[in-house]
Amino acid sequence: MHGTLIVIYTARLEECRAFYAGLGLDLRPERHGSGPDHYAAVLEDGAVFELYPAGTREPTGRLRLGFATTAGACGLEPGRHVLDDPDGRAVEVTA
């Protein structure tokens, strides 16, 4: 089994988009039918990472995510880094 989709609901959509784009995710605007505008990126393994406005839903709460990237691609020195996204979720980045 492998993951195929990660969806985060946030009240701080633009701040989260900027944060995750800064890590190197190619987040593109999307909208499906009459659904809300959101952002999506396809990861190297084919999984999809999406950011949606929370709207009437509860924002995604406590969560820890992990990404691996090429050193320097996101401005981080080689090694393991734990950052907080704008909503306070822990994001581990291995560069």
N, CA, C and O atoms as a printed pandas DataFrame, in Angstrom:
     atom_number atom_name residue_name chain_id  residue_number  x_coord  y_coord  z_coord
0              1         N          MET        A               1    0.837   -1.170    0.000
1              2        CA          MET        A               1    0.000    0.000    0.000
2              3         C          MET        A               1    0.889    1.241    0.000
3              4         O          MET        A               1    1.970    1.251    0.588
4              5         N          HIS        A               2    0.414    2.274   -0.664
5              6        CA          HIS        A               2    1.104    3.562   -0.607
6              7         C          HIS        A               2    0.063    4.670   -0.645
7              8         O          HIS        A               2   -1.043    4.492   -1.155
8              9         N          GLY        A               3    0.438    5.802   -0.101
9             10        CA          GLY        A               3   -0.486    6.927   -0.049
10            11         C          GLY        A               3   -0.711    7.524   -1.430
11            12         O          GLY        A               3    0.188    7.524   -2.271
12            13         N          THR        A               4   -1.917    8.032   -1.655
13            14        CA          THR        A               4   -2.235    8.648   -2.934
14            15         C          THR        A               4   -2.759   10.071   -2.806
15            16         O          THR        A               4   -2.763   10.818   -3.784
16            17         N          LEU        A               5   -3.206   10.458   -1.598
17            18        CA          LEU        A               5   -3.840   11.760   -1.445
18            19         C          LEU        A               5   -3.679   12.282   -0.030
19            20         O          LEU        A               5   -3.888   11.557    0.943
20            21         N          ILE        A               6   -3.303   13.553    0.071
21            22        CA          ILE        A               6   -3.280   14.277    1.346
22            23         C          ILE        A               6   -4.070   15.554    1.122
23            24         O          ILE        A               6   -3.748   16.332    0.224
24            25         N          VAL        A               7   -5.101   15.780    1.930
25            26        CA          VAL        A               7   -5.907   16.995    1.827
26            27         C          VAL        A               7   -5.873   17.702    3.171
27            28         O          VAL        A               7   -6.175   17.108    4.206
28            29         N          ILE        A               8   -5.506   18.961    3.146
29            30        CA          ILE        A               8   -5.491   19.785    4.346
30            31         C          ILE        A               8   -6.528   20.891    4.170
31            32         O          ILE        A               8   -6.545   21.587    3.155
32            33         N          TYR        A               9   -7.392   21.042    5.175
33            34        CA          TYR        A               9   -8.375   22.116    5.199
34            35         C          TYR        A               9   -7.846   23.193    6.143
35            36         O          TYR        A               9   -7.473   22.908    7.280
36            37         N          THR        A              10   -7.819   24.432    5.655
37            38        CA          THR        A              10   -7.222   25.505    6.429
38            39         C          THR        A              10   -8.008   26.804    6.303
39            40         O          THR        A              10   -8.616   27.077    5.268
40            41         N          ALA        A              11   -7.988   27.596    7.360
41            42        CA          ALA        A              11   -8.564   28.938    7.327
42            43         C          ALA        A              11   -7.526   29.948    6.829
43            44         O          ALA        A              11   -7.828   31.127    6.651
44            45         N          ARG        A              12   -6.307   29.470    6.610
45            46        CA          ARG        A              12   -5.202   30.340    6.173
46            47         C          ARG        A              12   -4.650   29.834    4.844
47            48         O          ARG        A              12   -3.460   29.544    4.722
48            49         N          LEU        A              13   -5.521   29.734    3.863
49            50        CA          LEU        A              13   -5.181   29.107    2.588
50            51         C          LEU        A              13   -3.963   29.737    1.917
51            52         O          LEU        A              13   -3.034   29.023    1.541
52            53         N          GLU        A              14   -3.952   31.033    1.765
53            54        CA          GLU        A              14   -2.839   31.675    1.055
54            55         C          GLU        A              14   -1.525   31.565    1.820
55            56         O          GLU        A              14   -0.468   31.386    1.217
56            57         N          GLU        A              15   -1.587   31.670    3.143
57            58        CA          GLU        A              15   -0.368   31.522    3.940
58            59         C          GLU        A              15    0.182   30.101    3.820
59            60         O          GLU        A              15    1.390   29.906    3.690
60            61         N          CYS        A              16   -0.714   29.107    3.863
61            62        CA          CYS        A              16   -0.266   27.713    3.722
62            63         C          CYS        A              16    0.263   27.457    2.320
63            64         O          CYS        A              16    1.251   26.742    2.152
64            65         N          ARG        A              17   -0.389   28.037    1.304
65            66        CA          ARG        A              17    0.100   27.867   -0.062
66            67         C          ARG        A              17    1.525   28.404   -0.175
67            68         O          ARG        A              17    2.394   27.746   -0.747
68            69         N          ALA        A              18    1.763   29.576    0.359
69            70        CA          ALA        A              18    3.096   30.167    0.298
70            71         C          ALA        A              18    4.113   29.307    1.048
71            72         O          ALA        A              18    5.231   29.116    0.569
72            73         N          PHE        A              19    3.738   28.790    2.216
73            74        CA          PHE        A              19    4.640   27.954    3.006
74            75         C          PHE        A              19    5.028   26.692    2.238
75            76         O          PHE        A              19    6.213   26.399    2.084
76            77         N          TYR        A              20    4.037   25.948    1.759
77            78        CA          TYR        A              20    4.327   24.682    1.072
78            79         C          TYR        A              20    4.984   24.909   -0.284
79            80         O          TYR        A              20    5.810   24.101   -0.707
80            81         N          ALA        A              21    4.637   25.985   -0.968
81            82        CA          ALA        A              21    5.324   26.320   -2.223
82            83         C          ALA        A              21    6.788   26.633   -1.934
83            84         O          ALA        A              21    7.667   26.300   -2.728
84            85         N          GLY        A              22    7.046   27.273   -0.801
85            86        CA          GLY        A              22    8.413   27.574   -0.402
86            87         C          GLY        A              22    9.243   26.333   -0.127
87            88         O          GLY        A              22   10.472   26.376   -0.191
88            89         N          LEU        A              23    8.571   25.215    0.182
89            90        CA          LEU        A              23    9.279   23.943    0.367
90            91         C          LEU        A              23    9.535   23.248   -0.963
91            92         O          LEU        A              23   10.230   22.233   -1.015
92            93         N          GLY        A              24    8.973   23.796   -2.038
93            94        CA          GLY        A              24    9.214   23.221   -3.354
94            95         C          GLY        A              24    8.010   22.548   -3.996
95            96         O          GLY        A              24    8.119   22.026   -5.106
96            97         N          LEU        A              25    6.854   22.550   -3.316
97            98        CA          LEU        A              25    5.668   21.942   -3.921
98            99         C          LEU        A              25    5.128   22.865   -5.012
99           100         O          LEU        A              25    4.974   24.067   -4.796
100          101         N          ASP        A              26    4.845   22.306   -6.167
101          102        CA          ASP        A              26    4.315   23.059   -7.303
102          103         C          ASP        A              26    2.796   23.104   -7.183
103          104         O          ASP        A              26    2.086   22.381   -7.882
104          105         N          LEU        A              27    2.309   23.956   -6.292
105          106        CA          LEU        A              27    0.872   24.067   -6.033
106          107         C          LEU        A              27    0.206   24.908   -7.106
107          108         O          LEU        A              27    0.577   26.057   -7.347
108          109         N          ARG        A              28   -0.786   24.303   -7.744
109          110        CA          ARG        A              28   -1.507   24.987   -8.816
110          111         C          ARG        A              28   -2.966   25.171   -8.424
111          112         O          ARG        A              28   -3.551   24.304   -7.774
112          113         N          PRO        A              29   -3.556   26.296   -8.815
113          114        CA          PRO        A              29   -4.966   26.513   -8.497
114          115         C          PRO        A              29   -5.857   25.524   -9.242
115          116         O          PRO        A              29   -5.618   25.211  -10.409
116          117         N          GLU        A              30   -6.887   25.037   -8.551
117          118        CA          GLU        A              30   -7.840   24.099   -9.138
118          119         C          GLU        A              30   -9.236   24.408   -8.638
119          120         O          GLU        A              30   -9.425   25.081   -7.625
120          121         N          ARG        A              31  -10.192   23.905   -9.366
121          122        CA          ARG        A              31  -11.588   23.945   -8.940
122          123         C          ARG        A              31  -12.305   22.828   -9.681
123          124         O          ARG        A              31  -12.194   22.716  -10.902
124          125         N          HIS        A              32  -13.035   22.009   -8.952
125          126        CA          HIS        A              32  -13.766   20.895   -9.547
126          127         C          HIS        A              32  -15.254   21.217   -9.511
127          128         O          HIS        A              32  -15.844   21.289   -8.434
128          129         N          GLY        A              33  -15.865   21.411  -10.674
129          130        CA          GLY        A              33  -17.289   21.710  -10.726
130          131         C          GLY        A              33  -17.619   22.951   -9.929
131          132         O          GLY        A              33  -17.013   24.005  -10.119
132          133         N          SER        A              34  -18.592   22.819   -9.031
133          134        CA          SER        A              34  -18.999   23.956   -8.206
134          135         C          SER        A              34  -18.281   23.983   -6.858
135          136         O          SER        A              34  -18.660   24.743   -5.967
136          137         N          GLY        A              35  -17.247   23.156   -6.708
137          138        CA          GLY        A              35  -16.488   23.115   -5.457
138          139         C          GLY        A              35  -15.645   24.365   -5.269
139          140         O          GLY        A              35  -15.592   25.223   -6.150
140          141         N          PRO        A              36  -14.988   24.467   -4.123
141          142        CA          PRO        A              36  -14.207   25.669   -3.826
142          143         C          PRO        A              36  -12.881   25.716   -4.592
143          144         O          PRO        A              36  -12.324   24.682   -4.963
144          145         N          ASP        A              37  -12.397   26.920   -4.817
145          146        CA          ASP        A              37  -11.049   27.087   -5.347
146          147         C          ASP        A              37  -10.082   26.523   -4.314
147          148         O          ASP        A              37  -10.260   26.733   -3.114
148          149         N          HIS        A              38   -9.066   25.813   -4.775
149          150        CA          HIS        A              38   -8.065   25.224   -3.881
150          151         C          HIS        A              38   -6.762   25.076   -4.646
151          152         O          HIS        A              38   -6.671   25.474   -5.807
152          153         N          TYR        A              39   -5.758   24.506   -4.002
153          154        CA          TYR        A              39   -4.455   24.290   -4.625
154          155         C          TYR        A              39   -4.103   22.816   -4.560
155          156         O          TYR        A              39   -4.450   22.123   -3.604
156          157         N          ALA        A              40   -3.400   22.337   -5.600
157          158        CA          ALA        A              40   -2.991   20.934   -5.646
158          159         C          ALA        A              40   -1.598   20.821   -6.245
159          160         O          ALA        A              40   -1.211   21.595   -7.120
160          161         N          ALA        A              41   -0.853   19.834   -5.751
161          162        CA          ALA        A              41    0.467   19.510   -6.289
162          163         C          ALA        A              41    0.558   17.995   -6.409
163          164         O          ALA        A              41    0.080   17.267   -5.538
164          165         N          VAL        A              42    1.170   17.524   -7.484
165          166        CA          VAL        A              42    1.426   16.098   -7.650
166          167         C          VAL        A              42    2.862   15.852   -7.203
167          168         O          VAL        A              42    3.797   16.451   -7.734
168          169         N          LEU        A              43    3.029   14.965   -6.222
169          170        CA          LEU        A              43    4.353   14.637   -5.706
170          171         C          LEU        A              43    5.061   13.690   -6.663
171          172         O          LEU        A              43    4.431   13.123   -7.555
172          173         N          GLU        A              44    6.358   13.516   -6.484
173          174        CA          GLU        A              44    7.158   12.680   -7.383
174          175         C          GLU        A              44    6.647   11.251   -7.487
175          176         O          GLU        A              44    6.794   10.618   -8.533
176          177         N          ASP        A              45    6.045   10.730   -6.413
177          178        CA          ASP        A              45    5.553    9.346   -6.442
178          179         C          ASP        A              45    4.132    9.241   -6.985
179          180         O          ASP        A              45    3.551    8.156   -6.998
180          181         N          GLY        A              46    3.571   10.363   -7.434
181          182        CA          GLY        A              46    2.224   10.371   -7.991
182          183         C          GLY        A              46    1.130   10.734   -6.998
183          184         O          GLY        A              46   -0.014   10.951   -7.398
184          185         N          ALA        A              47    1.457   10.805   -5.713
185          186        CA          ALA        A              47    0.468   11.208   -4.714
186          187         C          ALA        A              47    0.103   12.669   -4.927
187          188         O          ALA        A              47    0.902   13.449   -5.445
188          189         N          VAL        A              48   -1.105   13.033   -4.527
189          190        CA          VAL        A              48   -1.585   14.401   -4.681
190          191         C          VAL        A              48   -1.689   15.052   -3.300
191          192         O          VAL        A              48   -2.220   14.461   -2.359
192          193         N          PHE        A              49   -1.180   16.263   -3.199
193          194        CA          PHE        A              49   -1.238   17.068   -1.981
194          195         C          PHE        A              49   -2.137   18.249   -2.289
195          196         O          PHE        A              49   -1.883   18.983   -3.243
196          197         N          GLU        A              50   -3.201   18.452   -1.488
197          198        CA          GLU        A              50   -4.141   19.528   -1.746
198          199         C          GLU        A              50   -4.355   20.397   -0.511
199          200         O          GLU        A              50   -4.335   19.916    0.621
200          201         N          LEU        A              51   -4.559   21.677   -0.756
201          202        CA          LEU        A              51   -4.921   22.642    0.274
202          203         C          LEU        A              51   -6.282   23.210   -0.082
203          204         O          LEU        A              51   -6.465   23.777   -1.160
204          205         N          TYR        A              52   -7.237   23.058    0.825
205          206        CA          TYR        A              52   -8.595   23.550    0.625
206          207         C          TYR        A              52   -8.928   24.584    1.690
207          208         O          TYR        A              52   -8.446   24.494    2.819
208          209         N          PRO        A              53   -9.754   25.569    1.333
209          210        CA          PRO        A              53  -10.248   26.475    2.375
210          211         C          PRO        A              53  -11.160   25.698    3.322
211          212         O          PRO        A              53  -11.967   24.882    2.877
212          213         N          ALA        A              54  -11.035   25.945    4.606
213          214        CA          ALA        A              54  -11.841   25.207    5.576
214          215         C          ALA        A              54  -13.325   25.477    5.376
215          216         O          ALA        A              54  -14.142   24.565    5.500
216          217         N          GLY        A              55  -13.682   26.713    5.071
217          218        CA          GLY        A              55  -15.095   27.035    4.877
218          219         C          GLY        A              55  -15.915   26.608    6.080
219          220         O          GLY        A              55  -15.620   27.019    7.202
220          221         N          THR        A              56  -16.931   25.797    5.871
221          222        CA          THR        A              56  -17.788   25.333    6.965
222          223         C          THR        A              56  -17.218   24.102    7.657
223          224         O          THR        A              56  -17.748   23.669    8.681
224          225         N          ARG        A              57  -16.147   23.534    7.113
225          226        CA          ARG        A              57  -15.501   22.373    7.739
226          227         C          ARG        A              57  -14.522   22.839    8.810
227          228         O          ARG        A              57  -14.050   23.975    8.786
228          229         N          GLU        A              58  -14.233   21.960    9.731
229          230        CA          GLU        A              58  -13.188   22.248   10.709
230          231         C          GLU        A              58  -11.835   22.198   10.005
231          232         O          GLU        A              58  -11.612   21.317    9.175
232          233         N          PRO        A              59  -10.925   23.124   10.317
233          234        CA          PRO        A              59   -9.577   23.019    9.750
234          235         C          PRO        A              59   -8.931   21.705   10.184
235          236         O          PRO        A              59   -9.228   21.174   11.254
236          237         N          THR        A              60   -8.055   21.200    9.347
237          238        CA          THR        A              60   -7.314   19.996    9.695
238          239         C          THR        A              60   -6.494   20.304   10.935
239          240         O          THR        A              60   -5.720   21.261   10.952
240          241         N          GLY        A              61   -6.661   19.507   11.960
241          242        CA          GLY        A              61   -5.994   19.751   13.235
242          243         C          GLY        A              61   -4.579   19.220   13.267
243          244         O          GLY        A              61   -3.857   19.239   12.270
244          245         N          ARG        A              62   -4.211   18.753   14.425
245          246        CA          ARG        A              62   -2.855   18.281   14.664
246          247         C          ARG        A              62   -2.497   17.189   13.671
247          248         O          ARG        A              62   -3.248   16.234   13.475
248          249         N          LEU        A              63   -1.350   17.344   13.054
249          250        CA          LEU        A              63   -0.902   16.447   12.008
250          251         C          LEU        A              63    0.590   16.650   11.839
251          252         O          LEU        A              63    1.089   17.765   11.992
252          253         N          ARG        A              64    1.294   15.600   11.530
253          254        CA          ARG        A              64    2.726   15.732   11.220
254          255         C          ARG        A              64    2.936   15.180    9.825
255          256         O          ARG        A              64    2.526   14.060    9.519
256          257         N          LEU        A              65    3.571   15.964    8.992
257          258        CA          LEU        A              65    3.854   15.575    7.615
258          259         C          LEU        A              65    5.353   15.443    7.432
259          260         O          LEU        A              65    6.129   16.042    8.176
260          261         N          GLY        A              66    5.758   14.669    6.453
261          262        CA          GLY        A              66    7.170   14.534    6.138
262          263         C          GLY        A              66    7.399   14.581    4.644
263          264         O          GLY        A              66    6.671   13.952    3.876
264          265         N          PHE        A              67    8.416   15.328    4.229
265          266        CA          PHE        A              67    8.792   15.436    2.825
266          267         C          PHE        A              67   10.298   15.294    2.711
267          268         O          PHE        A              67   11.040   15.670    3.618
268          269         N          ALA        A              68   10.743   14.745    1.585
269          270        CA          ALA        A              68   12.169   14.695    1.265
270          271         C          ALA        A              68   12.374   15.483   -0.019
271          272         O          ALA        A              68   11.581   15.387   -0.956
272          273         N          THR        A              69   13.450   16.264   -0.051
273          274        CA          THR        A              69   13.734   17.089   -1.217
274          275         C          THR        A              69   15.238   17.175   -1.418
275          276         O          THR        A              69   16.016   16.780   -0.550
276          277         N          THR        A              70   15.629   17.682   -2.544
277          278        CA          THR        A              70   17.042   17.885   -2.833
278          279         C          THR        A              70   17.564   19.033   -1.982
279          280         O          THR        A              70   16.912   20.070   -1.856
280          281         N          ALA        A              71   18.737   18.843   -1.401
281          282        CA          ALA        A              71   19.324   19.904   -0.573
282          283         C          ALA        A              71   19.426   21.179   -1.385
283          284         O          ALA        A              71   19.854   21.160   -2.539
284          285         N          GLY        A              72   19.042   22.262   -0.792
285          286        CA          GLY        A              72   19.092   23.562   -1.440
286          287         C          GLY        A              72   17.847   23.900   -2.249
287          288         O          GLY        A              72   17.621   25.071   -2.553
288          289         N          ALA        A              73   17.032   22.908   -2.605
289          290        CA          ALA        A              73   15.845   23.162   -3.424
290          291         C          ALA        A              73   14.841   24.045   -2.695
291          292         O          ALA        A              73   14.094   24.792   -3.327
292          293         N          CYS        A              74   14.821   23.964   -1.376
293          294        CA          CYS        A              74   13.868   24.775   -0.615
294          295         C          CYS        A              74   14.597   25.757    0.306
295          296         O          CYS        A              74   13.999   26.313    1.228
296          297         N          GLY        A              75   15.876   25.964    0.053
297          298        CA          GLY        A              75   16.631   26.929    0.836
298          299         C          GLY        A              75   17.123   26.408    2.168
299          300         O          GLY        A              75   17.631   27.177    2.984
300          301         N          LEU        A              76   16.982   25.107    2.404
301          302        CA          LEU        A              76   17.437   24.511    3.657
302          303         C          LEU        A              76   18.778   23.817    3.463
303          304         O          LEU        A              76   19.072   23.284    2.393
304          305         N          GLU        A              77   19.572   23.835    4.503
305          306        CA          GLU        A              77   20.833   23.098    4.491
306          307         C          GLU        A              77   20.547   21.601    4.485
307          308         O          GLU        A              77   19.471   21.188    4.919
308          309         N          PRO        A              78   21.473   20.779    4.009
309          310        CA          PRO        A              78   21.258   19.335    4.065
310          311         C          PRO        A              78   20.993   18.879    5.503
311          312         O          PRO        A              78   21.587   19.390    6.453
312          313         N          GLY        A              79   20.094   17.914    5.638
313          314        CA          GLY        A              79   19.763   17.377    6.948
314          315         C          GLY        A              79   18.267   17.341    7.180
315          316         O          GLY        A              79   17.474   17.555    6.263
316          317         N          ARG        A              80   17.893   17.066    8.422
317          318        CA          ARG        A              80   16.488   16.961    8.824
318          319         C          ARG        A              80   16.087   18.250    9.528
319          320         O          ARG        A              80   16.791   18.737   10.412
320          321         N          HIS        A              81   14.955   18.787    9.125
321          322        CA          HIS        A              81   14.434   20.020    9.704
322          323         C          HIS        A              81   12.975   19.809   10.060
323          324         O          HIS        A              81   12.241   19.188    9.291
324          325         N          VAL        A              82   12.537   20.310   11.207
325          326        CA          VAL        A              82   11.125   20.268   11.574
326          327         C          VAL        A              82   10.644   21.714   11.636
327          328         O          VAL        A              82   11.119   22.511   12.444
328          329         N          LEU        A              83    9.690   22.032   10.763
329          330        CA          LEU        A              83    9.143   23.380   10.648
330          331         C          LEU        A              83    7.676   23.342   11.035
331          332         O          LEU        A              83    7.074   22.269   11.068
332          333         N          ASP        A              84    7.100   24.476   11.324
333          334        CA          ASP        A              84    5.664   24.580   11.578
334          335         C          ASP        A              84    5.029   25.341   10.432
335          336         O          ASP        A              84    5.507   26.409   10.049
336          337         N          ASP        A              85    3.946   24.792    9.879
337          338        CA          ASP        A              85    3.231   25.520    8.837
338          339         C          ASP        A              85    2.409   26.633    9.485
339          340         O          ASP        A              85    2.362   26.711   10.712
340          341         N          PRO        A              86    1.763   27.490    8.707
341          342        CA          PRO        A              86    1.022   28.614    9.299
342          343         C          PRO        A              86   -0.075   28.228   10.281
343          344         O          PRO        A              86   -0.466   29.044   11.116
344          345         N          ASP        A              87   -0.581   26.992   10.196
345          346        CA          ASP        A              87   -1.587   26.524   11.139
346          347         C          ASP        A              87   -0.988   25.795   12.327
347          348         O          ASP        A              87   -1.728   25.333   13.196
348          349         N          GLY        A              88    0.360   25.677   12.393
349          350        CA          GLY        A              88    1.023   25.027   13.517
350          351         C          GLY        A              88    1.262   23.541   13.350
351          352         O          GLY        A              88    1.682   22.881   14.301
352          353         N          ARG        A              89    1.005   22.989   12.162
353          354        CA          ARG        A              89    1.284   21.573   11.933
354          355         C          ARG        A              89    2.767   21.368   11.764
355          356         O          ARG        A              89    3.429   22.174   11.110
356          357         N          ALA        A              90    3.310   20.307   12.338
357          358        CA          ALA        A              90    4.730   19.996   12.195
358          359         C          ALA        A              90    4.982   19.402   10.810
359          360         O          ALA        A              90    4.283   18.487   10.372
360          361         N          VAL        A              91    5.992   19.941   10.133
361          362        CA          VAL        A              91    6.372   19.470    8.808
362          363         C          VAL        A              91    7.850   19.134    8.854
363          364         O          VAL        A              91    8.692   20.019    9.007
364          365         N          GLU        A              92    8.164   17.850    8.720
365          366        CA          GLU        A              92    9.556   17.413    8.721
366          367         C          GLU        A              92   10.054   17.390    7.289
367          368         O          GLU        A              92    9.457   16.759    6.416
368          369         N          VAL        A              93   11.162   18.090    7.060
369          370        CA          VAL        A              93   11.737   18.160    5.716
370          371         C          VAL        A              93   13.153   17.614    5.795
371          372         O          VAL        A              93   13.979   18.103    6.565
372          373         N          THR        A              94   13.421   16.600    4.995
373          374        CA          THR        A              94   14.781   16.065    4.887
374          375         C          THR        A              94   15.355   16.536    3.563
375          376         O          THR        A              94   14.855   16.191    2.491
376          377         N          ALA        A              95   16.405   17.323    3.655
377          378        CA          ALA        A              95   17.021   17.885    2.453
378          379         C          ALA        A              95   18.330   17.167    2.184
379          380         O          ALA        A              95   19.019   17.483    1.214
